[in-house]
Amino acid sequence: MQGQANHFYRLAKERIPYPTQRYVGEAERLYGILDNQLKDRDYLVGPGKGKYSIADIANFSCRCFGDNPFHIPCCLMQFSPSI
């Protein structure tokens, strides 16, 4: 979802409202679920505060931090100076 949000929000040659709203909204929804899951936990799965697992690795991937509203992977950001 984040890839589609990035494409329609930042890279598409023309702004098309429906897919932009659809994918940006879905990316925000999914990150809301992730935030809620991690509210009182250190890791995504496991009892108590959780246990570090492949789920955490897969969700961290090569995400950048800071001014990156859709958590666009750093490896994609290098291809577009407008990001």
Stockholm file with secondary structure:
# STOCKHOLM 1.0

chainA/1-83         MQGQANHFYRLAKERIPYPTQRYVGEAERLYGILDNQLKDRDYLVGPGKGKYSIADIANFSCRCFGDNPFHIPCCLMQFSPSI
#=GR chainA/1-83 SS CHHHHHIIIIICSSCCHHHHHHHHHHHHHHHHHHHHHTTTCSSSBSSTTCBCCHHHHHHHTTBCCSSCTTCCBHHHHTTCTTC
#=GC SS_cons        CHHHHHIIIIICSSCCHHHHHHHHHHHHHHHHHHHHHTTTCSSSBSSTTCBCCHHHHHHHTTBCCSSCTTCCBHHHHTTCTTC
//
